[in-house]
Amino acid sequence: MDENTTMKEKAQDEMIEQAFQELLNDYLATKHRKRVEIITKAFNFANQAHKGIKRRSGEPYIMHPIAVAKIVCNEIGLGSTSICAALLHDVVEDTDYTVEDIENIFGPKIAQIVDGLTKISGGIFGDQASAQAENFKKLLLTMSNDIRVILIKIADRLHNMHTLGSMLPNKQYKIAGETLYIYAPLANRLGLYKIKTELENLSFKYEHPEEYKEIEDKLAATAAE
């Protein structure tokens, strides 16, 4: 391995470490009981599981679960169980680890939430309408089981919308539509009004790019005035 690669890896590790440190600081600033140990364990586990994997944007994959955990902590106000589940939410889907592995290491509650998140991953808009209805039913059934599944799923979607720019246009359009018709109304129902507005604005940006740009320019102009 050449020196350049080592330097790059070192810089990435530092960036990941710093992002996790920020998450911990945010968590420590909340009123939840301070279960730092299990959160650190979940981070280390997920970091190792996703090692070497990159997102479309080019950043290390683990930055996504950390970002989702931050939204779960700061914007939704959930505690350590949800933060751990957010950090681990893609491990079962994207690596060789199973829900049983998660249960053995982190206990049944976190495993149950991760399992719920794995089941409703992927798109809700299937190719056939019946598949779409089936998925939506699955979503609602999971919801009645543990509301935290839906809350973390909304946080996951919010971060995906933030980073939608690195996706292909047809994918952007599909995800934006799904966000507008399913996730924004869910956020609204659950009283996450700030997230609901943000999801709507981001959906609008990708579904109607020209109009969005126009409004943005007008707002920038009036702000200057």
Phi and psi in degrees as GROMACS dihedral restraints (atoms count N, CA, C in turn):
[ dihedral_restraints ]
;  ai    aj    ak    al  type     phi  dphi    fc
    3     4     5     6     1   -78.9    20    10
    4     5     6     7     1   166.0    20    10
    6     7     8     9     1   -60.6    20    10
    7     8     9    10     1   -36.1    20    10
    9    10    11    12     1   -59.7    20    10
   10    11    12    13     1   -46.5    20    10
   12    13    14    15     1   -63.1    20    10
   13    14    15    16     1   -43.5    20    10
   15    16    17    18     1   -60.3    20    10
   16    17    18    19     1   -42.8    20    10
   18    19    20    21     1   -61.9    20    10
   19    20    21    22     1   -43.0    20    10
   21    22    23    24     1   -63.1    20    10
   22    23    24    25     1   -44.1    20    10
   24    25    26    27     1   -64.4    20    10
   25    26    27    28     1   -39.6    20    10
   27    28    29    30     1   -63.5    20    10
   28    29    30    31     1   -43.4    20    10
   30    31    32    33     1   -63.1    20    10
   31    32    33    34     1   -40.5    20    10
   33    34    35    36     1   -65.6    20    10
   34    35    36    37     1   -42.9    20    10
   36    37    38    39     1   -60.6    20    10
   37    38    39    40     1   -39.2    20    10
   39    40    41    42     1   -66.1    20    10
   40    41    42    43     1   -40.7    20    10
   42    43    44    45     1   -62.7    20    10
   43    44    45    46     1   -43.8    20    10
   45    46    47    48     1   -63.4    20    10
   46    47    48    49     1   -46.1    20    10
   48    49    50    51     1   -60.1    20    10
   49    50    51    52     1   -42.5    20    10
   51    52    53    54     1   -65.7    20    10
   52    53    54    55     1   -42.1    20    10
   54    55    56    57     1   -62.2    20    10
   55    56    57    58     1   -41.2    20    10
   57    58    59    60     1   -68.0    20    10
   58    59    60    61     1   -38.8    20    10
   60    61    62    63     1   -60.3    20    10
   61    62    63    64     1   -41.4    20    10
   63    64    65    66     1   -61.7    20    10
   64    65    66    67     1   -42.8    20    10
   66    67    68    69     1   -59.9    20    10
   67    68    69    70     1   -46.3    20    10
   69    70    71    72     1   -61.6    20    10
   70    71    72    73     1   -42.6    20    10
   72    73    74    75     1   -62.1    20    10
   73    74    75    76     1   -41.9    20    10
   75    76    77    78     1   -61.1    20    10
   76    77    78    79     1   -43.4    20    10
   78    79    80    81     1   -64.7    20    10
   79    80    81    82     1   -42.6    20    10
   81    82    83    84     1   -66.3    20    10
   82    83    84    85     1   -22.4    20    10
   84    85    86    87     1   -81.4    20    10
   85    86    87    88     1    -7.9    20    10
   87    88    89    90     1   -87.2    20    10
   88    89    90    91     1   176.2    20    10
   90    91    92    93     1   -92.3    20    10
   91    92    93    94     1     4.4    20    10
   93    94    95    96     1   -70.1    20    10
   94    95    96    97     1   154.3    20    10
   96    97    98    99     1   -66.3    20    10
   97    98    99   100     1   143.9    20    10
   99   100   101   102     1   -84.6    20    10
  100   101   102   103     1    88.8    20    10
  102   103   104   105     1  -100.7    20    10
  103   104   105   106     1    65.7    20    10
  105   106   107   108     1   -66.8    20    10
  106   107   108   109     1   -35.5    20    10
  108   109   110   111     1   -60.2    20    10
  109   110   111   112     1   -47.9    20    10
  111   112   113   114     1   -70.2    20    10
  112   113   114   115     1   -33.5    20    10
  114   115   116   117     1   -66.1    20    10
  115   116   117   118     1   -42.1    20    10
  117   118   119   120     1   -63.9    20    10
  118   119   120   121     1   -40.0    20    10
  120   121   122   123     1   -63.0    20    10
  121   122   123   124     1   -42.8    20    10
  123   124   125   126     1   -64.4    20    10
  124   125   126   127     1   -41.1    20    10
  126   127   128   129     1   -62.9    20    10
  127   128   129   130     1   -48.6    20    10
  129   130   131   132     1   -60.4    20    10
  130   131   132   133     1   -39.9    20    10
  132   133   134   135     1   -64.7    20    10
  133   134   135   136     1   -49.1    20    10
  135   136   137   138     1   -66.2    20    10
  136   137   138   139     1   -39.3    20    10
  138   139   140   141     1   -61.4    20    10
  139   140   141   142     1   -42.2    20    10
  141   142   143   144     1   -69.8    20    10
  142   143   144   145     1   -40.1    20    10
  144   145   146   147     1   -64.8    20    10
  145   146   147   148     1   -37.6    20    10
  147   148   149   150     1   -96.4    20    10
  148   149   150   151     1     7.6    20    10
  150   151   152   153     1   -54.6    20    10
  151   152   153   154     1   133.4    20    10
  153   154   155   156     1    82.2    20    10
  154   155   156   157     1    -6.9    20    10
  156   157   158   159     1   -91.5    20    10
  157   158   159   160     1   137.7    20    10
  159   160   161   162     1  -116.6    20    10
  160   161   162   163     1   155.0    20    10
  162   163   164   165     1   -85.0    20    10
  163   164   165   166     1   171.6    20    10
  165   166   167   168     1   -57.3    20    10
  166   167   168   169     1   -31.6    20    10
  168   169   170   171     1   -72.0    20    10
  169   170   171   172     1   -11.7    20    10
  171   172   173   174     1    98.4    20    10
  172   173   174   175     1   -10.0    20    10
  174   175   176   177     1   -86.4    20    10
  175   176   177   178     1   158.4    20    10
  177   178   179   180     1   -57.0    20    10
  178   179   180   181     1   140.5    20    10
  180   181   182   183     1   -57.1    20    10
  181   182   183   184     1   -37.6    20    10
  183   184   185   186     1   -58.6    20    10
  184   185   186   187     1   -21.9    20    10
  186   187   188   189     1   -62.8    20    10
  187   188   189   190     1   -27.7    20    10
  189   190   191   192     1   -69.2    20    10
  190   191   192   193     1   -54.9    20    10
  192   193   194   195     1   -57.2    20    10
  193   194   195   196     1   -36.0    20    10
  195   196   197   198     1   -63.5    20    10
  196   197   198   199     1   -43.9    20    10
  198   199   200   201     1   -63.0    20    10
  199   200   201   202     1   -40.6    20    10
  201   202   203   204     1   -64.5    20    10
  202   203   204   205     1   -42.8    20    10
  204   205   206   207     1   -61.4    20    10
  205   206   207   208     1   -36.7    20    10
  207   208   209   210     1   -64.2    20    10
  208   209   210   211     1   -42.7    20    10
  210   211   212   213     1   -63.7    20    10
  211   212   213   214     1   -42.9    20    10
  213   214   215   216     1   -59.2    20    10
  214   215   216   217     1   -40.7    20    10
  216   217   218   219     1   -76.9    20    10
  217   218   219   220     1   -52.2    20    10
  219   220   221   222     1   -84.1    20    10
  220   221   222   223     1   -41.5    20    10
  222   223   224   225     1   -95.6    20    10
  223   224   225   226     1   -26.1    20    10
  225   226   227   228     1  -105.7    20    10
  226   227   228   229     1   -22.6    20    10
  228   229   230   231     1    78.6    20    10
  229   230   231   232     1    25.9    20    10
  231   232   233   234     1   -85.9    20    10
  232   233   234   235     1   165.4    20    10
  234   235   236   237     1   -96.6    20    10
  235   236   237   238     1  -160.1    20    10
  237   238   239   240     1   -62.7    20    10
  238   239   240   241     1   -37.4    20    10
  240   241   242   243     1   -60.0    20    10
  241   242   243   244     1   -46.1    20    10
  243   244   245   246     1   -70.1    20    10
  244   245   246   247     1   -36.8    20    10
  246   247   248   249     1   -64.0    20    10
  247   248   249   250     1   -43.1    20    10
  249   250   251   252     1   -62.2    20    10
  250   251   252   253     1   -45.5    20    10
  252   253   254   255     1   -62.4    20    10
  253   254   255   256     1   -37.7    20    10
  255   256   257   258     1   -65.1    20    10
  256   257   258   259     1   -41.8    20    10
  258   259   260   261     1   -64.7    20    10
  259   260   261   262     1   -31.6    20    10
  261   262   263   264     1   -99.5    20    10
  262   263   264   265     1     5.0    20    10
  264   265   266   267     1   -65.0    20    10
  265   266   267   268     1   -20.8    20    10
  267   268   269   270     1  -108.0    20    10
  268   269   270   271     1     0.8    20    10
  270   271   272   273     1   -63.8    20    10
  271   272   273   274     1   -46.0    20    10
  273   274   275   276     1   -68.9    20    10
  274   275   276   277     1   -38.2    20    10
  276   277   278   279     1   -72.1    20    10
  277   278   279   280     1   -38.1    20    10
  279   280   281   282     1  -105.0    20    10
  280   281   282   283     1    -8.1    20    10
  282   283   284   285     1  -129.7    20    10
  283   284   285   286     1  -174.6    20    10
  285   286   287   288     1   -84.0    20    10
  286   287   288   289     1    -3.1    20    10
  288   289   290   291     1   -72.0    20    10
  289   290   291   292     1   148.6    20    10
  291   292   293   294     1  -109.7    20    10
  292   293   294   295     1   171.1    20    10
  294   295   296   297     1   -61.9    20    10
  295   296   297   298     1   -34.8    20    10
  297   298   299   300     1   -61.2    20    10
  298   299   300   301     1   -41.8    20    10
  300   301   302   303     1   -59.0    20    10
  301   302   303   304     1   -45.3    20    10
  303   304   305   306     1   -62.3    20    10
  304   305   306   307     1   -42.2    20    10
  306   307   308   309     1   -63.9    20    10
  307   308   309   310     1   -42.4    20    10
  309   310   311   312     1   -62.6    20    10
  310   311   312   313     1   -35.1    20    10
  312   313   314   315     1   -91.7    20    10
  313   314   315   316     1   -37.9    20    10
  315   316   317   318     1  -116.7    20    10
  316   317   318   319     1    -0.2    20    10
  318   319   320   321     1    90.4    20    10
  319   320   321   322     1   166.0    20    10
  321   322   323   324     1   -66.2    20    10
  322   323   324   325     1   -35.3    20    10
  324   325   326   327     1   -65.7    20    10
  325   326   327   328     1   -50.8    20    10
  327   328   329   330     1   -63.5    20    10
  328   329   330   331     1   -41.0    20    10
  330   331   332   333     1   -61.3    20    10
  331   332   333   334     1   -41.0    20    10
  333   334   335   336     1   -61.6    20    10
  334   335   336   337     1   -42.2    20    10
  336   337   338   339     1   -68.7    20    10
  337   338   339   340     1   -44.1    20    10
  339   340   341   342     1   -60.9    20    10
  340   341   342   343     1   -40.1    20    10
  342   343   344   345     1   -61.5    20    10
  343   344   345   346     1   -44.5    20    10
  345   346   347   348     1   -60.8    20    10
  346   347   348   349     1   -41.6    20    10
  348   349   350   351     1   -67.7    20    10
  349   350   351   352     1   -36.4    20    10
  351   352   353   354     1   -66.8    20    10
  352   353   354   355     1   -38.9    20    10
  354   355   356   357     1   -66.5    20    10
  355   356   357   358     1   -34.7    20    10
  357   358   359   360     1  -101.4    20    10
  358   359   360   361     1    19.3    20    10
  360   361   362   363     1   -77.2    20    10
  361   362   363   364     1   170.8    20    10
  363   364   365   366     1    79.6    20    10
  364   365   366   367     1  -173.8    20    10
  366   367   368   369     1   -82.1    20    10
  367   368   369   370     1   156.5    20    10
  369   370   371   372     1   -94.8    20    10
  370   371   372   373     1   -29.1    20    10
  372   373   374   375     1   -83.2    20    10
  373   374   375   376     1    96.2    20    10
  375   376   377   378     1   -77.7    20    10
  376   377   378   379     1  -176.2    20    10
  378   379   380   381     1   -73.6    20    10
  379   380   381   382     1   -33.6    20    10
  381   382   383   384     1  -106.1    20    10
  382   383   384   385     1   149.3    20    10
  384   385   386   387     1   -60.8    20    10
  385   386   387   388     1   -36.6    20    10
  387   388   389   390     1   -66.6    20    10
  388   389   390   391     1   -37.3    20    10
  390   391   392   393     1   -62.5    20    10
  391   392   393   394     1   -38.8    20    10
  393   394   395   396     1   -63.4    20    10
  394   395   396   397     1   -45.6    20    10
  396   397   398   399     1   -63.9    20    10
  397   398   399   400     1   -41.3    20    10
  399   400   401   402     1   -58.6    20    10
  400   401   402   403     1   -49.1    20    10
  402   403   404   405     1   -61.9    20    10
  403   404   405   406     1   -39.2    20    10
  405   406   407   408     1   -66.7    20    10
  406   407   408   409     1   -38.2    20    10
  408   409   410   411     1   -62.3    20    10
  409   410   411   412     1   -43.3    20    10
  411   412   413   414     1   -59.1    20    10
  412   413   414   415     1   -42.5    20    10
  414   415   416   417     1   -59.1    20    10
  415   416   417   418     1   -47.1    20    10
  417   418   419   420     1   -70.2    20    10
  418   419   420   421     1   -34.8    20    10
  420   421   422   423     1   -66.0    20    10
  421   422   423   424     1   -41.9    20    10
  423   424   425   426     1   -62.3    20    10
  424   425   426   427     1   -36.4    20    10
  426   427   428   429     1   -61.9    20    10
  427   428   429   430     1   -41.6    20    10
  429   430   431   432     1   -69.5    20    10
  430   431   432   433     1   -24.1    20    10
  432   433   434   435     1   -71.7    20    10
  433   434   435   436     1   -51.3    20    10
  435   436   437   438     1  -153.8    20    10
  436   437   438   439     1   111.1    20    10
  438   439   440   441     1   -59.1    20    10
  439   440   441   442     1   -23.8    20    10
  441   442   443   444     1   -62.6    20    10
  442   443   444   445     1   -28.3    20    10
  444   445   446   447     1   -58.5    20    10
  445   446   447   448     1   -48.0    20    10
  447   448   449   450     1   -67.7    20    10
  448   449   450   451     1   -39.7    20    10
  450   451   452   453     1   -62.7    20    10
  451   452   453   454     1   -42.6    20    10
  453   454   455   456     1   -69.3    20    10
  454   455   456   457     1   -37.0    20    10
  456   457   458   459     1   -61.6    20    10
  457   458   459   460     1   -39.2    20    10
  459   460   461   462     1   -65.8    20    10
  460   461   462   463     1   -40.3    20    10
  462   463   464   465     1   -63.6    20    10
  463   464   465   466     1   -40.3    20    10
  465   466   467   468     1   -60.9    20    10
  466   467   468   469     1   -45.8    20    10
  468   469   470   471     1   -65.1    20    10
  469   470   471   472     1   -39.2    20    10
  471   472   473   474     1   -61.7    20    10
  472   473   474   475     1   -44.5    20    10
  474   475   476   477     1   -67.9    20    10
  475   476   477   478     1   -36.6    20    10
  477   478   479   480     1   -62.9    20    10
  478   479   480   481     1   -35.8    20    10
  480   481   482   483     1   -69.1    20    10
  481   482   483   484     1   -35.2    20    10
  483   484   485   486     1   -63.0    20    10
  484   485   486   487     1   -32.3    20    10
  486   487   488   489     1  -108.8    20    10
  487   488   489   490     1    19.8    20    10
  489   490   491   492     1   -66.6    20    10
  490   491   492   493     1   -20.5    20    10
  492   493   494   495     1   -57.0    20    10
  493   494   495   496     1   -26.8    20    10
  495   496   497   498     1   -87.3    20    10
  496   497   498   499     1    -0.3    20    10
  498   499   500   501     1   -87.2    20    10
  499   500   501   502     1   162.6    20    10
  501   502   503   504     1   -70.5    20    10
  502   503   504   505     1   146.1    20    10
  504   505   506   507     1   -52.0    20    10
  505   506   507   508     1   -42.4    20    10
  507   508   509   510     1   -66.1    20    10
  508   509   510   511     1   -32.8    20    10
  510   511   512   513     1   -70.3    20    10
  511   512   513   514     1   -40.8    20    10
  513   514   515   516     1   -57.5    20    10
  514   515   516   517     1   -45.4    20    10
  516   517   518   519     1   -64.1    20    10
  517   518   519   520     1   -43.5    20    10
  519   520   521   522     1   -65.0    20    10
  520   521   522   523     1   -47.4    20    10
  522   523   524   525     1   -66.7    20    10
  523   524   525   526     1   -38.0    20    10
  525   526   527   528     1   -64.1    20    10
  526   527   528   529     1   -42.1    20    10
  528   529   530   531     1   -62.7    20    10
  529   530   531   532     1   -46.1    20    10
  531   532   533   534     1   -61.5    20    10
  532   533   534   535     1   -39.6    20    10
  534   535   536   537     1   -63.3    20    10
  535   536   537   538     1   -43.6    20    10
  537   538   539   540     1   -67.8    20    10
  538   539   540   541     1   -39.9    20    10
  540   541   542   543     1   -89.4    20    10
  541   542   543   544     1   -22.2    20    10
  543   544   545   546     1  -118.8    20    10
  544   545   546   547     1   -52.2    20    10
  546   547   548   549     1   -78.4    20    10
  547   548   549   550     1   -38.0    20    10
  549   550   551   552     1   -63.7    20    10
  550   551   552   553     1   -47.7    20    10
  552   553   554   555     1   -61.7    20    10
  553   554   555   556     1   -36.5    20    10
  555   556   557   558     1   -62.9    20    10
  556   557   558   559     1   -45.3    20    10
  558   559   560   561     1   -59.8    20    10
  559   560   561   562     1   -40.7    20    10
  561   562   563   564     1   -62.4    20    10
  562   563   564   565     1   -47.0    20    10
  564   565   566   567     1   -58.0    20    10
  565   566   567   568     1   -36.1    20    10
  567   568   569   570     1   -89.1    20    10
  568   569   570   571     1     5.7    20    10
  570   571   572   573     1    80.2    20    10
  571   572   573   574     1    15.0    20    10
  573   574   575   576     1   -92.4    20    10
  574   575   576   577     1    70.8    20    10
  576   577   578   579     1   -67.8    20    10
  577   578   579   580     1   -37.3    20    10
  579   580   581   582     1   -65.1    20    10
  580   581   582   583     1   -43.8    20    10
  582   583   584   585     1   -66.2    20    10
  583   584   585   586     1   -40.4    20    10
  585   586   587   588     1   -56.6    20    10
  586   587   588   589     1   -48.7    20    10
  588   589   590   591     1   -61.8    20    10
  589   590   591   592     1   -43.0    20    10
  591   592   593   594     1   -63.9    20    10
  592   593   594   595     1   -41.5    20    10
  594   595   596   597     1   -63.5    20    10
  595   596   597   598     1   -41.6    20    10
  597   598   599   600     1   -64.5    20    10
  598   599   600   601     1   -45.1    20    10
  600   601   602   603     1   -62.2    20    10
  601   602   603   604     1   -43.8    20    10
  603   604   605   606     1   -67.6    20    10
  604   605   606   607     1   -36.1    20    10
  606   607   608   609     1   -64.2    20    10
  607   608   609   610     1   -44.6    20    10
  609   610   611   612     1   -59.1    20    10
  610   611   612   613     1   -40.1    20    10
  612   613   614   615     1   -58.4    20    10
  613   614   615   616     1   -38.7    20    10
  615   616   617   618     1   -92.0    20    10
  616   617   618   619     1   -24.5    20    10
  618   619   620   621     1   -84.2    20    10
  619   620   621   622     1   -32.1    20    10
  621   622   623   624     1  -132.1    20    10
  622   623   624   625     1    66.8    20    10
  624   625   626   627     1   -57.3    20    10
  625   626   627   628     1   -39.7    20    10
  627   628   629   630     1   -65.8    20    10
  628   629   630   631     1   -50.3    20    10
  630   631   632   633     1   -60.5    20    10
  631   632   633   634     1   -39.8    20    10
  633   634   635   636     1   -60.0    20    10
  634   635   636   637     1   -45.7    20    10
  636   637   638   639     1   -61.2    20    10
  637   638   639   640     1   -43.3    20    10
  639   640   641   642     1   -58.8    20    10
  640   641   642   643     1   -48.9    20    10
  642   643   644   645     1   -62.8    20    10
  643   644   645   646     1   -41.9    20    10
  645   646   647   648     1   -59.7    20    10
  646   647   648   649     1   -45.5    20    10
  648   649   650   651     1   -63.5    20    10
  649   650   651   652     1   -42.5    20    10
  651   652   653   654     1   -62.2    20    10
  652   653   654   655     1   -43.8    20    10
  654   655   656   657     1   -62.8    20    10
  655   656   657   658     1   -41.3    20    10
  657   658   659   660     1   -62.5    20    10
  658   659   660   661     1   -41.0    20    10
  660   661   662   663     1   -64.9    20    10
  661   662   663   664     1   -45.0    20    10
  663   664   665   666     1   -70.5    20    10
  664   665   666   667     1   -31.4    20    10
  666   667   668   669     1   -63.7    20    10
  667   668   669   670     1   -41.1    20    10
  669   670   671   672     1   -61.6    20    10
  670   671   672   673     1   -43.4    20    10
